[in-house]
Amino acid sequence: MEGGLTLRVADAAAIVIYALAMLGLGWWTSRRIKGTDGYFVGNRSIPGFAVGLSLLGTAISSVTFLAYPGSAFAGNWTRLVPGLMLPIAALIAVRYFVVFYRRTMFVSAYEYFERRFGSWGRSYASILFSLGSIYRMGIILFLLSLPIRVVTGWSVPMVIVVVGVIVTIYTVMGGLEAVIWTDVVQTLVLILGGLVTLTIVFMRIPGGIPEVLHRAAVAHKFDLVVSFDFNFARETFWMFALAGIIGNIQEFSTDQTKIQRYEAAKSDRSALGAVWTVGLGCIPIWTLFMFVGTALWVFYQEFPGALAAGLKPDEVYPHFILTEMPPGVGGFVIAAVLAAAMSSIDSSMNGTATVLTVDFYKKYLVRGRDDKHYLKAARWISMALGGIMIVAAYTLSLIPGKTILDIGFFIGAVMGGGLGGFFLLGFVSNRTNKEGATVGVVATVLVIFWCTLSHLGAVPEAVACHIHPFLIGVAANVTFFVVGFVASYFFPKPDLDQIAGMTWWTREMRKPRAVSA
C-alpha cells in the first residue's frame, strides 16, 4: 500500500457504522413502497428540504470532495468559475421548468419528447441518458477507489465491489425515497467532513485562521486567474461561464435525476425551494472544499516533512485524513468521501432504472401488466445496473489514466447529445415540429463528432474545430436548437392539439397525460 499506511481500527469502525446506516435507511424506505409511484417518485410526497439536500448531494459528488481540494492545493480557485453560474441556471429552472414538469406528471423526463416530437425523440433522449449515466456511475466508482485504496489498503477491485454492492442494495430496496434520504445523510456527512478538516488544520497551524488566510493570500492561492478575453478556444472567464450556464440549464431541463425530484416533492413550493437549495447551496460548499485544499497547502508548507513523497494532488487529502486526524475522526471523514460518491451513484442508478423501466420495458417489451410486475422489474433492472456499474468501473481500472480522460471526454460529449437544445426547441416555440427536430439531431451528431475528433487529433488542422473541449456540449445544444428551429419552417406547422400543454405558450391549455403505458 502507498506510503505504508494502515487503516486504524476506530476508522474502520466509523466506516462500517456509516455503511450499515445507509443499508438501514434502504430497508426502512423499502417498507413504505407499495407500487411504482413510490419507487420512482416517492409517492410525490417527499419534504422539500429532503429533496433539496438530495439535489445538493448529487451535484456535489466526489469531484467536490477530492478534485476541488486537489486543484486548490496544486494551484488556485480557477475551477470554481463554472459553478458560479449555477444560480443563473437555477433561476431559469424555477421560472420555467419546475412547475411545468410537475404539471405533466411524467415519471420519465423523456416522455416529454414523445408528446412533442414523437416516439423517436423519447427513445433518443432515453438512450443517451441511460448510456451516459452508466458510464458516469462507472467512472465515479472507479475514481473513488483510488483514494480509498490509499487510506484503507484495499485493492482497487475490492473497493469497487464493496462500495458498488452497498449502493446497489439500498437503491434496489428503497427506490427514489431511499436515494433521497440517504443523500440527506450523505450531504450532511460530507459538509461536516470538510468543516472537521478545516478545524484540525486551524488548530495545528501556529496563528490559526489568520495565519492560514495570510499565507494563502500572499501566495495568490485564492486567485481566480482567468483571462477576460472573448476567446473560446482557451480557458478564459467567458469560456468557463458559457460552459457553466449552458451545462446547468441542460441539467435542470433534461436530467432525469433532477426532474424525478421535482416530481417527488410534495408541493410546487417544496420543489421550487429544493431547486434554490442546490442553486444557492452548491457555491458555499464548493468554496469550502476549495478552501480545504488551500488550507492543506499551508499546512504542508508549515510541516513539509509530513507530506509523503510522490503523492498526486488528489491524494494529499486522503493522506492527511489518515495521518493527521485522530482515530475515528479520520474514519468519519473517509465516510464523507464515500458519501460524496454514493450520493451521485445512487441518483444515477435510480434515474436510469426509471427510464429503462418506463421508456423501454413497459413501453416496448412487456405491455399491459399490473403495477406489481413493473415494480419487480424496476428492482431487477436496478440490480442489473449495479452489476454493470461494477464491471464498468473495473474495466476502467485496467485502462491507462490518460486514455481514460480521452474516453471520458468523448463519451461525455456524445452522450450529452444536445438534449438541452432539443428540449428548448420544443419548449419555447409553437412552430417547431418533428421534421425540424430530426434535421436538428442529425446536424448535432455531426457537430459532436467533428469537435470531439478534432480534439483527439483525428481531423486535419485546416478543417478542425478549435473551440475549447469544455464547449463541445454548448456547440451541440446551440446546433440542435438553431438548425431544428430553422428547419421547422420548411415543414407544416404542428396542430395546436398536438402541442397543447407541451410549450411555454400552451402550458395552460390542458394538462398532458403521461404516455408511458
Secondary structure per residue as TSV (DSSP state, phi and psi in degrees):
chain	resnum	aa	ss	phi	psi
A	1	M	-	360.0	146.6
A	2	E	G	-60.9	129.6
A	3	G	G	73.8	3.1
A	4	G	G	67.6	21.6
A	5	L	-	-79.4	149.4
A	6	T	-	-130.7	146.0
A	7	L	-	-73.9	125.0
A	8	R	-	-76.3	153.3
A	9	V	H	-59.3	-45.0
A	10	A	H	-64.6	-36.3
A	11	D	H	-66.1	-43.7
A	12	A	H	-60.9	-39.9
A	13	A	H	-63.2	-40.8
A	14	A	H	-63.7	-39.6
A	15	I	H	-66.3	-42.4
A	16	V	H	-63.6	-43.9
A	17	I	H	-59.4	-43.2
A	18	Y	H	-60.9	-46.7
A	19	A	H	-62.2	-42.3
A	20	L	H	-64.9	-36.3
A	21	A	H	-63.6	-41.1
A	22	M	H	-64.4	-43.2
A	23	L	H	-64.6	-37.6
A	24	G	H	-64.0	-40.5
A	25	L	H	-63.8	-39.3
A	26	G	H	-61.4	-41.9
A	27	W	H	-66.7	-41.4
A	28	W	H	-62.1	-46.0
A	29	T	H	-71.1	-28.6
A	30	S	H	-62.2	-29.9
A	31	R	T	-72.1	-16.5
A	32	R	T	-94.4	-8.8
A	33	I	-	-88.0	123.3
A	34	K	-	-113.9	-13.6
A	35	G	S	-166.7	-174.7
A	36	T	H	-67.5	-29.0
A	37	D	H	-62.8	-37.0
A	38	G	H	-71.6	-38.3
A	39	Y	H	-73.0	-38.1
A	40	F	H	-90.7	-38.6
A	41	V	H	-131.9	22.1
A	42	G	G	56.8	34.1
A	43	N	G	58.5	17.6
A	44	R	G	54.6	40.5
A	45	S	-	-138.2	20.5
A	46	I	B	-80.3	135.3
A	47	P	-	-59.4	146.7
A	48	G	H	-59.2	-38.3
A	49	F	H	-64.0	-36.2
A	50	A	H	-69.9	-42.4
A	51	V	H	-62.0	-42.1
A	52	G	H	-63.9	-44.9
A	53	L	H	-66.8	-33.1
A	54	S	H	-66.0	-45.9
A	55	L	H	-59.5	-39.7
A	56	L	H	-64.0	-46.6
A	57	G	H	-63.4	-39.0
A	58	T	H	-66.3	-40.0
A	59	A	H	-69.6	-32.9
A	60	I	H	-69.6	-57.8
A	61	S	H	60.3	179.3
A	62	S	H	-71.1	-18.2
A	63	V	I	-60.3	-42.8
A	64	T	I	-62.7	-46.5
A	65	F	I	-71.6	-29.2
A	66	L	I	-114.3	-49.0
A	67	A	I	-72.8	-37.8
A	68	Y	H	-64.6	-50.0
A	69	P	H	-59.1	-39.1
A	70	G	H	-63.7	-41.8
A	71	S	H	-65.8	-43.6
A	72	A	H	-68.9	-35.1
A	73	F	H	-63.0	-44.1
A	74	A	H	-80.7	-27.1
A	75	G	S	-141.1	-120.7
A	76	N	-	-132.5	-150.2
A	77	W	S	-104.1	25.1
A	78	T	G	-56.3	-40.4
A	79	R	G	-70.0	-1.1
A	80	L	G	-80.7	-17.7
A	81	V	T	-58.6	-48.8
A	82	P	G	-57.8	-35.9
A	83	G	G	-66.2	-25.5
A	84	L	G	-67.4	-14.3
A	85	M	G	-85.9	-8.7
A	86	L	H	-59.2	-42.2
A	87	P	H	-59.3	-31.7
A	88	I	H	-65.0	-45.9
A	89	A	H	-64.9	-38.1
A	90	A	H	-64.2	-39.7
A	91	L	H	-60.4	-43.0
A	92	I	H	-65.3	-41.5
A	93	A	I	-63.1	-43.7
A	94	V	I	-64.1	-38.9
A	95	R	I	-73.8	-37.3
A	96	Y	I	-120.2	-34.2
A	97	F	I	-98.5	-42.0
A	98	V	H	-62.7	-57.6
A	99	V	H	-66.1	-33.6
A	100	F	H	-58.3	-49.6
A	101	Y	H	-64.5	-37.5
A	102	R	H	-64.8	-32.2
A	103	R	H	-70.4	-29.3
A	104	T	H	-71.4	-28.9
A	105	M	T	63.2	22.2
A	106	F	-	-69.1	146.0
A	107	V	S	-89.0	-46.3
A	108	S	S	-95.4	132.8
A	109	A	T	-59.9	-26.0
A	110	Y	T	-86.5	-1.3
A	111	E	H	-61.4	-29.0
A	112	Y	H	-56.6	-44.5
A	113	F	H	-67.1	-31.1
A	114	E	H	-68.8	-44.7
A	115	R	H	-62.7	-33.1
A	116	R	H	-90.6	-38.9
A	117	F	H	-128.3	-5.6
A	118	G	-	110.2	172.3
A	119	S	H	-60.3	-34.1
A	120	W	H	-61.9	-36.2
A	121	G	H	-65.1	-41.7
A	122	R	H	-63.7	-45.3
A	123	S	H	-64.8	-41.7
A	124	Y	H	-58.5	-50.3
A	125	A	H	-66.3	-42.1
A	126	S	H	-65.4	-41.9
A	127	I	H	-64.8	-45.3
A	128	L	H	-61.3	-46.5
A	129	F	H	-61.2	-45.1
A	130	S	H	-64.6	-46.6
A	131	L	H	-65.7	-44.2
A	132	G	H	-63.2	-37.4
A	133	S	H	-67.9	-41.3
A	134	I	H	-61.8	-43.9
A	135	Y	H	-62.9	-42.4
A	136	R	H	-61.2	-43.4
A	137	M	H	-60.5	-43.7
A	138	G	H	-64.7	-43.2
A	139	I	H	-71.4	-36.4
A	140	I	H	-64.4	-44.4
A	141	L	H	-64.3	-40.8
A	142	F	H	-65.6	-48.1
A	143	L	H	-63.4	-33.6
A	144	L	H	-62.8	-35.9
A	145	S	H	-65.1	-24.3
A	146	L	H	-68.5	-52.9
A	147	P	H	-71.0	-34.1
A	148	I	H	-64.6	-32.9
A	149	R	H	-60.7	-39.2
A	150	V	H	-65.3	-42.4
A	151	V	H	-89.6	-16.0
A	152	T	H	-109.5	-24.8
A	153	G	-	85.2	-3.4
A	154	W	-	-72.2	157.8
A	155	S	-	-75.4	160.3
A	156	V	H	-58.4	-47.5
A	157	P	H	-59.7	-35.5
A	158	M	H	-65.6	-44.5
A	159	V	H	-61.0	-44.7
A	160	I	H	-58.7	-46.7
A	161	V	H	-68.3	-47.7
A	162	V	H	-63.6	-51.2
A	163	V	H	-65.7	-41.7
A	164	G	H	-60.5	-41.6
A	165	V	H	-67.1	-43.3
A	166	I	H	-61.0	-48.1
A	167	V	H	-62.1	-42.7
A	168	T	H	-63.3	-42.1
A	169	I	H	-61.9	-51.0
A	170	Y	H	-72.9	-27.3
A	171	T	H	-72.0	-41.7
A	172	V	H	-62.3	-43.2
A	173	M	H	-66.6	-50.3
A	174	G	H	-107.4	-4.0
A	175	G	H	61.6	-150.9
A	176	L	H	-62.7	-36.5
A	177	E	H	-63.4	-39.9
A	178	A	H	-63.8	-41.8
A	179	V	H	-59.7	-46.3
A	180	I	H	-65.5	-48.3
A	181	W	H	-70.8	-35.3
A	182	T	H	-68.2	-34.9
A	183	D	H	-63.6	-35.9
A	184	V	H	-59.4	-49.9
A	185	V	H	-63.3	-45.1
A	186	Q	H	-63.1	-38.2
A	187	T	H	-65.5	-43.4
A	188	L	H	-64.9	-41.2
A	189	V	H	-62.7	-41.7
A	190	L	H	-61.4	-48.0
A	191	I	H	-63.2	-45.2
A	192	L	H	-61.8	-36.0
A	193	G	H	-60.1	-43.4
A	194	G	H	-65.8	-41.1
A	195	L	H	-66.4	-39.3
A	196	V	H	-61.5	-42.1
A	197	T	H	-59.5	-48.3
A	198	L	H	-63.2	-39.4
A	199	T	H	-59.8	-44.5
A	200	I	H	-65.5	-41.3
A	201	V	H	-62.9	-45.8
A	202	F	H	-61.5	-36.4
A	203	M	H	-71.4	-29.0
A	204	R	H	-86.7	-29.8
A	205	I	S	-80.9	124.1
A	206	P	T	-58.5	125.9
A	207	G	T	99.0	-14.3
A	208	G	H	62.7	-142.6
A	209	I	H	-58.3	-46.2
A	210	P	H	-58.2	-39.0
A	211	E	H	-68.1	-41.1
A	212	V	H	-61.2	-47.1
A	213	L	H	-62.7	-42.0
A	214	H	H	-64.0	-50.8
A	215	R	H	-61.6	-41.9
A	216	A	H	-67.1	-39.8
A	217	A	H	-66.0	-43.2
A	218	V	H	-60.0	-36.8
A	219	A	T	-86.8	5.9
A	220	H	T	60.2	33.1
A	221	K	T	-75.9	-15.5
A	222	F	T	-93.8	-0.3
A	223	D	-	-67.2	141.4
A	224	L	-	-101.8	71.5
A	225	V	-	-77.9	90.6
A	226	V	-	-135.3	131.9
A	227	S	B	-66.1	145.8
A	228	F	-	-97.7	15.4
A	229	D	S	-66.6	147.8
A	230	F	-	-86.5	62.9
A	231	N	-	-118.3	111.6
A	232	F	T	-93.5	11.5
A	233	A	T	-99.4	-12.9
A	234	R	S	-119.3	172.5
A	235	E	-	-81.2	78.4
A	236	T	B	-102.7	166.9
A	237	F	H	-58.4	-44.4
A	238	W	H	-70.2	-31.2
A	239	M	H	-64.8	-48.9
A	240	F	H	-60.9	-42.8
A	241	A	H	-64.6	-44.7
A	242	L	H	-63.6	-44.0
A	243	A	H	-62.0	-39.5
A	244	G	H	-67.6	-45.4
A	245	I	H	-64.9	-52.1
A	246	I	H	-65.8	-42.5
A	247	G	H	-62.2	-42.0
A	248	N	H	-71.9	-36.0
A	249	I	H	-63.4	-40.9
A	250	Q	H	-61.0	-42.5
A	251	E	H	-64.9	-45.2
A	252	F	H	-66.0	-26.2
A	253	S	H	-98.7	-20.9
A	254	T	H	-136.7	-4.3
A	255	D	-	-80.3	118.9
A	256	Q	H	-56.0	-38.7
A	257	T	H	-64.4	-30.5
A	258	K	H	-81.6	-44.1
A	259	I	H	-68.0	-34.2
A	260	Q	H	-57.9	-37.2
A	261	R	H	-73.6	-34.0
A	262	Y	H	-56.0	-45.5
A	263	E	H	-69.2	-31.3
A	264	A	H	-76.0	-23.8
A	265	A	B	-63.6	147.6
A	266	K	S	-76.0	-13.3
A	267	S	S	-156.3	164.6
A	268	D	H	-58.7	-43.2
A	269	R	H	-61.2	-40.6
A	270	S	H	-64.2	-41.8
A	271	A	H	-65.0	-43.2
A	272	L	H	-64.9	-41.2
A	273	G	H	-63.6	-35.7
A	274	A	H	-63.9	-40.7
A	275	V	H	-66.4	-39.3
A	276	W	H	-66.0	-31.6
A	277	T	H	-60.0	-46.5
A	278	V	H	-75.4	-36.3
A	279	G	H	-65.2	-36.1
A	280	L	H	-100.7	-23.8
A	281	G	H	-81.1	-26.2
A	282	C	H	-65.5	-39.2
A	283	I	H	-62.5	-48.6
A	284	P	H	-63.0	-32.2
A	285	I	H	-73.4	-42.8
A	286	W	H	-59.4	-41.0
A	287	T	H	-63.9	-39.9
A	288	L	H	-55.0	-46.3
A	289	F	H	-80.3	-23.2
A	290	M	H	-63.9	-42.8
A	291	F	H	-65.7	-34.2
A	292	V	H	-57.3	-47.1
A	293	G	H	-62.4	-40.5
A	294	T	H	-65.6	-42.7
A	295	A	H	-64.3	-38.3
A	296	L	H	-65.7	-34.3
A	297	W	H	-62.1	-44.6
A	298	V	H	-63.6	-42.2
A	299	F	H	-57.4	-47.2
A	300	Y	H	-80.6	-12.2
A	301	Q	H	-71.6	-37.1
A	302	E	H	-74.9	-37.0
A	303	F	-	-126.5	69.7
A	304	P	G	-62.9	-28.4
A	305	G	G	-70.2	-15.4
A	306	A	G	-83.1	-10.1
A	307	L	S	-94.7	118.6
A	308	A	-	-64.6	143.9
A	309	A	T	-70.2	146.1
A	310	G	T	83.2	3.2
A	311	L	-	-74.5	138.6
A	312	K	-	-78.3	157.8
A	313	P	H	-53.2	-39.3
A	314	D	H	-70.7	-13.4
A	315	E	H	-96.9	-8.0
A	316	V	H	-64.9	-44.3
A	317	Y	H	-63.4	-49.3
A	318	P	H	-57.3	-37.8
A	319	H	H	-62.7	-42.9
A	320	F	H	-62.7	-42.1
A	321	I	H	-56.0	-46.6
A	322	L	H	-83.3	-24.1
A	323	T	H	-101.7	-23.8
A	324	E	H	-114.8	-17.5
A	325	M	S	-92.1	145.9
A	326	P	-	-60.6	149.7
A	327	P	T	-54.1	139.3
A	328	G	T	91.1	-49.1
A	329	V	H	-66.0	-43.3
A	330	G	H	-59.7	-40.8
A	331	G	H	-62.6	-37.9
A	332	F	H	-62.1	-42.4
A	333	V	H	-71.4	-35.1
A	334	I	H	-60.5	-41.2
A	335	A	H	-59.6	-34.5
A	336	A	H	-66.3	-36.6
A	337	V	H	-61.5	-45.0
A	338	L	H	-61.4	-41.8
A	339	A	H	-61.0	-39.8
A	340	A	H	-60.2	-41.3
A	341	A	H	-76.4	-43.5
A	342	M	H	-64.9	-32.8
A	343	S	H	-67.8	-26.0
A	344	S	H	-84.2	-40.6
A	345	I	H	-65.7	-46.4
A	346	D	H	-63.8	-36.2
A	347	S	H	-64.4	-45.1
A	348	S	H	-64.6	-38.7
A	349	M	H	-65.0	-47.8
A	350	N	H	-67.6	-41.0
A	351	G	H	-62.5	-41.5
A	352	T	H	-68.4	-40.4
A	353	A	H	-61.2	-38.8
A	354	T	H	-62.2	-48.1
A	355	V	H	-64.0	-45.3
A	356	L	I	-65.7	-36.4
A	357	T	I	-71.1	-49.3
A	358	V	I	-77.7	-43.9
A	359	D	I	-86.8	-18.3
A	360	F	I	-125.9	-57.0
A	361	Y	I	-62.5	-50.8
A	362	K	I	-75.8	-34.1
A	363	K	I	-81.7	-38.9
A	364	Y	I	-115.3	-37.2
A	365	L	I	-89.9	-53.6
A	366	V	S	-130.5	99.9
A	367	R	-	-100.2	152.6
A	368	G	S	77.7	15.2
A	369	R	-	-87.9	168.4
A	370	D	-	-78.8	171.4
A	371	D	H	-64.2	-34.4
A	372	K	H	-62.6	-36.2
A	373	H	H	-62.4	-45.6
A	374	Y	H	-71.8	-29.2
A	375	L	H	-64.4	-45.1
A	376	K	H	-62.6	-42.0
A	377	A	H	-61.9	-41.2
A	378	A	H	-61.2	-38.9
A	379	R	H	-68.6	-40.6
A	380	W	H	-65.3	-38.8
A	381	I	H	-65.6	-40.7
A	382	S	H	-60.4	-42.2
A	383	M	H	-64.3	-42.2
A	384	A	H	-63.4	-39.6
A	385	L	H	-62.3	-37.9
A	386	G	H	-60.4	-42.6
A	387	G	H	-65.7	-42.7
A	388	I	H	-62.6	-40.7
A	389	M	H	-59.6	-45.4
A	390	I	H	-63.1	-43.1
A	391	V	H	-63.9	-42.4
A	392	A	H	-63.0	-43.8
A	393	A	H	-63.9	-42.6
A	394	Y	H	-64.9	-40.4
A	395	T	H	-61.6	-42.3
A	396	L	H	-63.2	-30.8
A	397	S	H	-67.7	-16.3
A	398	L	T	-92.7	-6.4
A	399	I	S	-98.4	137.9
A	400	P	-	-56.0	147.4
A	401	G	H	-55.7	-44.9
A	402	K	H	-63.5	-39.1
A	403	T	H	-64.6	-36.9
A	404	I	H	-60.9	-42.1
A	405	L	H	-62.5	-42.3
A	406	D	H	-64.2	-45.9
A	407	I	H	-63.2	-43.5
A	408	G	H	-61.3	-41.7
A	409	F	H	-62.5	-46.6
A	410	F	H	-61.6	-48.8
A	411	I	H	-63.3	-43.2
A	412	G	H	-60.0	-41.0
A	413	A	H	-68.3	-46.2
A	414	V	H	-67.9	-44.3
A	415	M	H	-74.0	-16.0
A	416	G	H	-64.7	-41.1
A	417	G	T	58.8	15.3
A	418	G	T	66.1	28.1
A	419	L	H	-63.0	-31.6
A	420	G	H	-63.7	-45.0
A	421	G	H	-64.8	-35.6
A	422	F	H	-61.8	-47.3
A	423	F	H	-63.8	-47.4
A	424	L	H	-65.2	-30.5
A	425	L	H	-57.7	-40.5
A	426	G	H	-84.3	-28.9
A	427	F	H	-82.9	-36.4
A	428	V	S	-95.9	-7.7
A	429	S	-	-135.3	138.1
A	430	N	S	-83.4	-11.8
A	431	R	S	-88.3	-24.8
A	432	T	-	-69.1	151.3
A	433	N	-	-141.1	175.0
A	434	K	H	-66.4	-32.0
A	435	E	H	-67.0	-43.6
A	436	G	H	-64.2	-39.1
A	437	A	H	-63.8	-35.5
A	438	T	H	-63.8	-44.2
A	439	V	H	-62.3	-39.5
A	440	G	H	-62.4	-42.0
A	441	V	H	-68.1	-37.1
A	442	V	H	-63.4	-46.8
A	443	A	H	-61.9	-39.8
A	444	T	H	-64.9	-45.2
A	445	V	H	-61.3	-41.3
A	446	L	H	-63.3	-42.4
A	447	V	H	-65.1	-42.0
A	448	I	H	-60.2	-47.8
A	449	F	H	-65.8	-39.3
A	450	W	H	-62.0	-48.8
A	451	C	H	-67.7	-41.3
A	452	T	H	-68.5	-46.3
A	453	L	H	-65.8	-31.5
A	454	S	H	-63.0	-43.2
A	455	H	H	-64.2	-33.5
A	456	L	T	-84.3	2.4
A	457	G	T	80.8	19.6
A	458	A	-	-100.3	5.5
A	459	V	S	-122.3	135.2
A	460	P	-	-53.6	141.4
A	461	E	G	-56.3	-34.6
A	462	A	G	-65.0	-27.0
A	463	V	G	-120.7	17.3
A	464	A	-	-79.2	156.2
A	465	C	-	-83.3	128.4
A	466	H	-	-110.5	14.0
A	467	I	S	-75.7	159.0
A	468	H	-	-64.1	143.9
A	469	P	G	-53.8	-32.0
A	470	F	G	-63.3	-18.4
A	471	L	G	-98.0	5.6
A	472	I	H	-62.1	-41.7
A	473	G	H	-62.1	-38.1
A	474	V	H	-62.2	-47.0
A	475	A	H	-59.5	-40.0
A	476	A	H	-63.7	-44.9
A	477	N	H	-66.4	-43.0
A	478	V	H	-65.1	-42.6
A	479	T	H	-61.1	-46.1
A	480	F	H	-59.7	-47.0
A	481	F	H	-68.2	-49.9
A	482	V	H	-66.6	-50.3
A	483	V	H	-65.4	-43.9
A	484	G	H	-62.6	-39.1
A	485	F	H	-65.8	-49.0
A	486	V	H	-64.9	-44.8
A	487	A	H	-62.7	-29.5
A	488	S	H	-61.9	-26.6
A	489	Y	T	-75.7	-6.6
A	490	F	T	-93.3	2.2
A	491	F	S	-131.3	162.6
A	492	P	-	-60.0	149.0
A	493	K	-	-68.8	138.1
A	494	P	-	-67.4	151.6
A	495	D	-	-63.9	146.5
A	496	L	H	-61.5	-36.6
A	497	D	H	-63.3	-32.9
A	498	Q	H	-67.3	-34.7
A	499	I	H	-102.3	4.3
A	500	A	T	-58.4	125.3
A	501	G	T	79.2	-0.5
A	502	M	T	-108.2	-5.9
A	503	T	S	-124.2	167.3
A	504	W	S	-61.6	-32.9
A	505	W	S	-82.3	-21.9
A	506	T	S	-113.2	15.3
A	507	R	T	-63.2	-25.9
A	508	E	T	-96.5	1.1
A	509	M	T	-66.9	-47.6
A	510	R	-	-164.3	153.4
A	511	K	-	-78.9	120.0
A	512	P	-	-69.9	145.8
A	513	R	-	-95.7	146.6
A	514	A	-	-60.0	146.7
A	515	V	-	-116.6	19.8
A	516	S	-	-75.0	-29.6
A	517	A	-	-73.6	360.0
